[in-house]
Amino acid sequence: MQADRLAITIQEHPLLAQFSPLDRARLLAATESCDFAAGDEIYRAGDQARHAYWILEGQVELASTRASAPLGAGDAFGAEAFADSATHAHHLTNARAVTPVAAVRVARAALLELASHNPPLKSGALLGLAARLGELSPPAHPPVPVAAARPLPWRQRIGWGAALVVPPLVWWLADRAGLPPQAAVYLGLFTLTALMWLFALVDEFIPPIMAVVAMLFIDLVPADVALHGFYSRTFLLLLGVYALAAVMVSSGLAYRFMLWVLVRLPDSAFWHRAALTLFGFLLSIVMPSANARLALLLPLYREMDDSLGARAQSREASALMIAVFTGATLFSPLLLTAKSSNLAAFVSLPTQVRAEYQGLGWLVSAAVVAVGLLGVHALAMRFLFRAEVSRPLPVARIQAQMTLLGPLRAPEWVAALAFLVFLLGAIVPQWHQSQTAWLAGFVLIGLLILGLFNKGAFKTQIDWPLIFFLLCLDGLTEAIHYLGLDVLMIQAIGHHLDWVGGSLGWFILLALVVTVALRLVLPLTAGMILAVTVLMPIGLEQGIHPWLVVFLASLFSDIWFMPHQNSALQQALAAGLRSRCDEMLFFRYAWWLNPLRIVLAYASIPYWKWLGLY
């Protein structure tokens, strides 16, 4: 069945027609026609439920019973695909074509996404399944065994033991070394926080909250120091950026733009991959989370991957996954708003420096690294991952999806206007003579007043754990300055860093060693923030520009060697990276970017001298 006919079927179907144009367009990407001859077995009880079916013509019999009449045109079956867990998404009955059958089937992943914001769809399908199971006599199959409770892993046992023993020991040693009592207590608290991160004892946003509460409880530092992050502009900036990103997705503007790009770019493997990377760059302007960007890019990746039909584990299939992963992560250090840790570290810069680098100044100063990373990635996509077979995109289906979307609706126009206002305001802050954070707050208020970002979205679409993580980290960092630990650290180092001698080349090496060492044991955001905390007083002492300290820590914090160091990689693995992509090829490509980042940092020295940063 052609794409336009499928689109008409979706529009005319009594169940599917009630959904929004955006939902129907997404559904079309995961819908395909299927035909069965009389007597064909569609699936058996116990098979993995990968699709749900709707009958267009013909009759289908479920299980082997005479008590139930066959299903006919307009009926649905295969509702087991709506099960939340893949472990339980197995068919409970046999399905057989009684007559020649014409049907459409929808992939399970698309159904779950659709049902996530259309609960009646899922409940209705499962209630229908339960009603049928009351009439049928499905074949018996062994129940799924319940997994026994597992003991606490050894890593966490060691971690909890260390968390009980090491922090008091650090406090005692610091006190014996003659540090002020408040500084010794802080070091014990910070050690506890780092150990909880290192051994992954709890979610990563919990330890800094615990440390801030402890500092307030024992009156270690004033409230305006412990809660410094909540006083800062970062809070409002994060709220505005998350709200804007959520509205771009919920309104359908982001999905429409993806389809528009695919139709207009040249139909070749290189440009298919370039589209994913380009869209990742645009999302980096408003989404301070690689995980959020990857979540938005993955549906497009799946659509392109299914359409191109490349062989699993081939270089072509691997290149597509590499392109989407790179699009979500490559630009993180290159834009202020592309990484949440950039925003958290930004508040540690002097006021005059923040005013200079809150907009386009950040990207301009990182131009050599940006051009180098993007150029090498483009060359690799063009020459190292040549397509084995030329497979055109289904342009007819994409155009049918755009037809289903219809003209731009009011929420999309507002989302587009808000994006342009924020983008232009961030690039040229001199136009509005205000901080980017205040502009983000203005956008947030506008979206709330217009009802595009309502109470439910405010609770669910903002990553509150991440926001509290960043703001509490800021309080931990501010406490270091308040207690004078940065001065004590410089005094303790003494002449041990004389070898730096104010040289940017040697400082880059120092930043690399410190950041990579911290990232071996800490998550990305915590590792970068702590690296900035350690390097900033050293950089100021050596005459290094504060922005260079933050940028180098951001650039080198993206260096990773093991899967647990990169949360976006964990997300890609959960999305099926291993099933479609050559994992070793993926890792080799990502690892080759590590030395490239170091080379580009050194290559930027003449450019930074020309800008007057050194």
HELIX and SHEET records of a PDB file:
HELIX    1   1 ALA A    3  GLU A   12  1                                  10    
HELIX    2   2 LEU A   16  GLN A   18  5                                   3    
HELIX    3   3 PRO A   21  ALA A   29  1                                   9    
HELIX    4   4 ALA A   79  PHE A   82  5                                   4    
HELIX    5   5 ARG A  108  SER A  116  1                                   9    
HELIX    6   6 PRO A  119  GLU A  135  1                                  17    
HELIX    7   7 TRP A  154  ARG A  176  1                                  23    
HELIX    8   8 PRO A  181  LEU A  198  1                                  18    
HELIX    9   9 ILE A  206  PHE A  217  1                                  12    
HELIX   10  10 ALA A  223  ALA A  226  1                                   4    
HELIX   11  11 HIS A  228  TYR A  231  1                                   4    
HELIX   12  12 ARG A  233  SER A  250  1                                  18    
HELIX   13  13 LEU A  253  ARG A  264  1                                  12    
HELIX   14  14 ALA A  269  SER A  284  1                                  16    
HELIX   15  15 ALA A  290  LEU A  308  1                                  19    
HELIX   16  16 ARG A  315  THR A  329  1                                  15    
HELIX   17  17 LEU A  336  ALA A  338  5                                   3    
HELIX   18  18 SER A  340  PHE A  346  1                                   7    
HELIX   19  19 THR A  351  TYR A  357  1                                   7    
HELIX   20  20 LEU A  360  SER A  365  1                                   6    
HELIX   21  21 ALA A  367  LEU A  379  1                                  13    
HELIX   22  22 ALA A  380  LEU A  384  3                                   5    
HELIX   23  23 VAL A  395  LEU A  405  1                                  11    
HELIX   24  24 ALA A  410  ILE A  427  1                                  18    
HELIX   25  25 PRO A  429  TRP A  431  5                                   3    
HELIX   26  26 THR A  436  ILE A  449  1                                  14    
HELIX   27  27 LYS A  455  THR A  460  1                                   6    
HELIX   28  28 TRP A  464  TYR A  482  1                                  19    
HELIX   29  29 LEU A  485  ILE A  493  1                                   9    
HELIX   30  30 GLY A  494  LEU A  497  5                                   4    
HELIX   31  31 LEU A  504  ARG A  519  1                                  16    
HELIX   32  32 LEU A  524  GLU A  541  1                                  18    
HELIX   33  33 PRO A  546  SER A  557  1                                  12    
HELIX   34  34 PRO A  563  GLN A  565  5                                   3    
HELIX   35  35 SER A  567  ALA A  574  1                                   8    
HELIX   36  36 LEU A  577  ARG A  580  1                                   4    
HELIX   37  37 GLU A  583  ALA A  603  1                                  21    
HELIX   38  38 ILE A  605  LEU A  611  1                                   7    
SHEET    1   A 4 THR A  31  PHE A  36  0                                        
SHEET    2   A 4 VAL A 101  ALA A 107 -1                                        
SHEET    3   A 4 HIS A  51  GLU A  57 -1                                        
SHEET    4   A 4 ALA A  76  PHE A  77 -1                                        
SHEET    1   B 3 GLU A  41  TYR A  43  0                                        
SHEET    2   B 3 ALA A  95  ALA A  97 -1                                        
SHEET    3   B 3 VAL A  60  LEU A  62 -1                                        
END                                                                             
